[in-house]
């Protein structure tokens, strides 16, 4: 049985369609980057300010245990506590990292003596993993754009500062990591701090 032959015209049409989709995605990434820069410079009301809708953010999960492995070697692990996935954007600085760390430390998501979700992390452990994909933008197209994520040379010092202030164990910045966790509840919260 002979296989079917794809007409050259059809093949060229498919190639052109994929090129067009790539051009659209690249255009969206440029528009998003330009929009973020304009918002940083001028603010939502059109006046120049440091206000922006995007800020340092953390996805916080209450866990019974969590661990991080890099190249099949465990680099960090905790028992009951918090697993924090941290994302940094371009305008973030030390003040935002400190405020977010303090907010995570004070977050009341653990049961108190009466069983109510009213206690902060206290003496429990925290594990923090850098996570630039928290700034993935998939509003247009199916391939997320990450233009809002800070470059590593800007993000890493703030990640380290955040971990140090929180007393958190940490993954390996920029590495391919395997993160294992048991979410307790489940309890998952997205936290952000605004620029002032």
C-alpha positions in Angstrom: 0.0 0.0 0.0 1.5 3.3 -1.1 1.6 6.2 1.4 -0.1 9.5 0.5 2.0 12.3 -1.0 1.5 15.8 0.5 1.3 18.4 -2.3 4.1 20.9 -2.3 1.6 23.7 -2.2 0.1 22.3 1.0 3.5 21.9 2.7 4.4 25.5 1.8 1.0 26.7 3.2 1.6 24.9 6.5 5.1 26.4 6.7 3.7 29.9 6.1 1.0 29.4 8.7 3.6 28.4 11.3 5.7 31.4 10.4 2.7 33.7 10.8 1.9 32.2 14.2 5.5 32.8 15.4 5.4 36.4 14.1 2.1 37.0 16.0 3.6 35.5 19.2 6.7 37.6 18.9 4.6 40.7 18.3 2.6 40.0 21.4 5.8 39.6 23.5 7.1 42.9 22.2 3.7 44.6 23.0 3.7 43.2 26.5 7.2 44.3 27.2 6.5 47.8 25.9 3.3 48.0 27.9 5.1 46.9 31.1 7.8 49.5 30.5 5.3 52.2 29.9 3.3 51.3 33.0 6.5 51.4 35.1 7.4 54.8 33.8 4.0 56.5 33.7 1.7 54.6 35.9 -2.0 53.7 35.1 -3.1 57.4 35.2 -0.5 58.5 32.6 1.7 60.2 35.1 5.3 59.1 35.6 5.6 57.0 38.8 7.0 53.7 40.1 3.5 52.2 40.3 2.9 49.0 38.3 0.4 46.2 38.3 3.2 43.7 38.3 5.1 43.1 41.5 7.2 40.5 43.3 4.9 37.5 43.9 4.9 34.3 45.8 2.8 31.2 45.4 2.6 29.8 48.9 1.5 26.3 49.8 1.0 24.8 53.2 2.7 21.4 53.2 3.3 18.4 55.4 6.7 17.9 53.6 8.5 19.2 50.5 11.9 18.6 48.9 14.0 19.8 45.9 16.3 17.6 43.8 18.8 18.7 41.2 20.4 16.0 39.0 18.9 13.3 41.2 20.5 14.7 44.4 18.4 16.2 47.1 19.5 19.8 47.8 16.8 20.8 50.4 13.9 19.3 52.3 11.4 20.3 55.0 8.7 18.8 57.1 5.5 20.7 58.0 5.7 24.3 56.9 5.5 26.4 53.7 6.7 25.8 50.2 7.2 29.2 48.5 7.6 29.6 44.7 9.0 33.1 44.2 8.8 35.3 41.1 10.6 38.6 40.6 9.8 41.2 37.9 11.9 44.1 36.5 10.9 46.9 38.9 11.3 44.9 42.1 13.9 45.9 44.6 15.0 45.1 48.2 12.1 46.8 49.8 9.6 44.6 47.9 11.5 41.5 48.7 11.6 42.4 52.4 7.9 43.2 52.6 6.9 40.0 50.9 9.1 37.9 53.1 7.6 39.6 56.2 4.1 38.9 54.8 4.9 35.2 54.3 6.3 35.0 57.8 3.1 36.5 59.3 0.7 34.6 57.1 -1.8 32.8 59.3 -2.6 29.6 57.5 -1.9 27.0 60.3 -4.3 25.6 62.8 -4.3 27.1 66.3 -5.1 25.2 69.5 -8.8 25.4 68.7 -8.3 24.1 65.2 -8.9 27.4 63.4 -6.6 28.6 60.6 -5.1 31.3 62.7 -1.4 30.6 63.4 1.6 31.9 61.4 4.5 29.6 60.4 6.3 30.2 63.7 9.0 27.5 64.2 7.9 25.5 61.2 10.1 25.3 58.2 10.0 27.2 54.9 11.4 26.0 51.5 11.7 28.6 48.7 12.2 27.9 45.0 12.8 30.5 42.3 10.0 30.5 39.7 10.1 32.9 36.8 7.2 31.2 35.2 4.9 32.9 37.7 5.1 35.8 35.2 4.1 33.7 32.2 1.6 35.6 30.0 -0.7 33.4 27.9 -3.4 35.9 27.2 -2.6 35.7 23.5 -1.5 32.5 21.8 -0.6 29.2 23.5 3.0 29.8 24.2 3.5 31.9 27.3 5.6 35.0 27.1 8.0 35.7 30.0 9.0 39.3 29.3 7.7 40.4 32.7 10.1 38.1 34.5 13.3 39.8 35.7 16.6 38.8 34.2 18.7 36.4 36.4 21.2 39.0 37.4 18.4 41.1 38.9 16.3 38.3 40.2 18.9 36.2 42.0 20.1 38.7 44.6 16.5 39.4 45.5 15.6 35.7 45.8 18.6 35.2 48.1 17.6 38.2 50.2 14.1 37.0 50.5 15.2 33.5 51.6 17.7 35.0 54.1 15.1 37.3 55.7 12.6 34.4 55.9 15.2 31.9 57.1 14.1 29.6 54.3 15.9 26.6 52.8 16.2 27.0 49.1 16.5 25.4 45.8 19.3 26.1 43.3 18.6 29.3 41.4 18.4 28.8 37.6 18.7 25.0 37.8 16.4 22.4 36.4 14.8 21.2 39.6 12.4 18.4 40.6 10.1 19.8 43.4 8.2 17.2 45.5 5.5 18.3 48.0 2.5 17.1 49.9 0.0 20.0 50.0 -1.8 20.1 53.4 -5.4 21.1 53.1 -4.9 21.9 50.3 -4.0 25.5 51.1 -2.5 27.6 48.3 -2.3 31.4 48.1 -0.8 33.9 45.7 0.8 36.8 47.4 2.0 40.1 45.9 3.3 43.4 47.3 2.6 46.7 45.5 5.3 49.2 44.6 5.0 52.4 46.6 
